[in-house]
């Protein structure tokens, strides 16, 4: 890496601490919200090679419960509102204002929530590989799975009905037929992606999401912001992948609903398009930031 980072641990409400790392030096600042919930900044490490050399200062950040930050054992902490307020605490501690907020997957969910309450602090918003409701996501996931041979679908559903999610055969089916097709299409997966998945906090993830990417039973399963997207007025970039576990058509619809927005679909990308269609993905981000900075998007 050509840019050395500066790590900083930030105290937040409840007596907890979260980890951040600044890379680069620029008046253009971008805070990164990772997915999961309960994953880590690690799978976003590719941002370090792409954006600081272009004059964009970035901030990695592990949310509470994630690998580099405190990991309290308290399920009441794992809710959308507390995470949204945590982002605001982190923003304040880092001294960010008129900054860009990026969110990937669950981070995009969180970015939408943050923008709906705190968009006066934002210069721009980037929602990566996330739709506007969990129901939309579940519809897409089931449609993708139903394309598989009927016997495989039946086998997966039998394990799910028995709640036998840790069964080796079930895990293998999910990894081979779903994760490797719609989460990250590179084979093997990059080390940063493997680390991000291996360090996920199951307590956070299972509480909010459910047992895996394809079974949503957690506390945010009823989340829906379709009717509120028009309230996001800041310049917004919506990123998706043709093979994403989130429907590309949802990104186009979000682009119609958010007044000052544009959509970028990575034709070779999946849920982690920053890895499996990286040149296209980062070109969308660089062009968006250039256009906001130049006043072409206001």
PyMOL commands that set and color helices and strands:
alter all, ss='L'
color gray80, all
select helices_A, chain A and resi 13-15+41-44+46-50+52-54+75-77+80-94+106-121+134-145+150-161+168-183+191-198+202-208+226-231+248-257+273-276+278-294
alter helices_A, ss='H'
color red, helices_A
select strands_A, chain A and resi 5-12+16-23+29-33+57-62+99-104+122-128+235-241+261-266
alter strands_A, ss='S'
color yellow, strands_A
deselect
rebuild
show_as cartoon
